[in-house]
């Protein structure tokens, strides 16, 4: 019997030495003539424990972490003797951080070998597609509607409605586009899924293709994710080889194929119409809407555009889980939300949970506060265009509407924690500067407003007529909010105004008492 | 990083092999850069002609995207994440340290041609911030010691 050991190939684990640990394990096992079956799955998302080494035992997988190459030999001794080890974490599934989650989308991530379609199938993969192939287009879309699935990319648009529009948009060429341009700082859920469970993304896109009558799909991945590009390409090739992509999928009458396209460093291409322009080979400037991409999308054809997490929720729903999916969550936010904890945090990682958990629970309880050990001062939720919240708003539940009610946004579920050394005026300036760097330049409020915004924050910081310049800044933010073509210019005021509202003392203004209640 | 010297015949081959794709401009520019390390001005009219675009259109695409280079990079490319999660974990101080030690600002290449220092806005390694990428290798939990080791590796 060979020893089955798992060391992630997820880039978050590679960044902290997973390859070195894996190489050392292979070397030590070879020296000891020990038969070794080394699997390189994705990450479980417990990044403070990465690289995490797991070993198969009759009781289940046992975890060790965070490991280094130097620990590998002694860990191997502990495994063989079933003895103790300082890095031993016990049964992986029993680690409280993991146990508290509701994993629907990340159910296989960190468990299966992302290069093996057989492993994917052995863990319930492709059941959703097999059922979809026997259903009518309407019935598939009804399931998606019934699940209450809303786009996980940030905007939260009802997925079923989008699909129905494309399905009803006449005949001829249609497209499925998976938006994998996850550019928001603090977010890495798409990356983890593409690296850890790429067949699920493919399965979700394929079901969408069948539902709306599209035969071609593109997945647009940002160039900052070379490992995700490699994993998706390998999985697409394997799916083609086994008849899960290409002509007559699983001997049915349906055909569908996917191509990976790599971005080129432009944040704006995460905006859906910019992404379409980029896929068409043009500058990634935004399009005015209407027409909606569902009517006139890629190359002017009806197109479904969803995010990686949205497509990944589809196989579960189609495998008879529409009601179960809808039963999770709160209000109009149904299902689970993979929340990403990053920045200055003790227990950073991916935490998938039903909507409704509060921000405070996430940061203090699950995240364990800051890594620096200093008090948490501000948290940015939803990426560079999300609001900065102070502790007084930690009772906000994770729910699209609850965040919007407090002038914030859930976005893609990224939570970035800052300790009390943060300078919020500097962060406000950065938000404007980032918008200036990344603006596509098509509309004036975003292109010029962001540069003027950074200048105006500089004046406020320098104490140059602060009251007058704050009035200018607020006016400018309103112009950007209501006058920009897309969310980049439209949302950039959110971090700026939230920093000003909740942390006025950092702008040289008198602190004011915040109303924590609605 | 080993790149081929510029060769119009080889460039023409690369372009011809990709023109069948839908909307192939970015795919072609990526492939040219992969081969030659950058996309020289001489390639622009070739791409334009193959795709029936104006040279201005190709130039517009090339200059819109931060990834595309019009001049060769250093032998190593070091990207440091400058986005919020890495800022929260001390990234700004590391960025300043890299600039000082290399003697260049972000976007520039050291005088000896060893290192091009570039900013990046999120590598998706926010839970192990601050993060960097040296060529295609990702590095997390960066600190001054690890950064210095990377700089020595890139500029021995």
Interface residues (C-beta under 8 A of the other chain):
Chain A: X11 X12 X14 X15 X16 X45 X47 X48 X50 X182 X183 X184 X185 X186 X187 X188 X190 X191 X223 X224 X225 X226 X227 X259 X261 X262 X263 X264 X265 X266 X267 X278 X279 X280 X281 X282 X283 X284 X299 X340 X341 X342 X343 X344 X345 X348 X349 X350 X371 X380 X384 X414 X416 X417 X418 X419 X422 X427 X430 X434 X437 X438
Chain B: X21 X22 X23 X24 X25 X26 X27 X29 X30 X51 X57 X60 X61 X64 X65 X66 X67 X68 X81 X83 X84 X85 X86 X87 X88 X89 X120 X121 X122 X123 X124 X125 X126 X127 X128 X129 X131 X133 X136 X138 X139 X140 X141
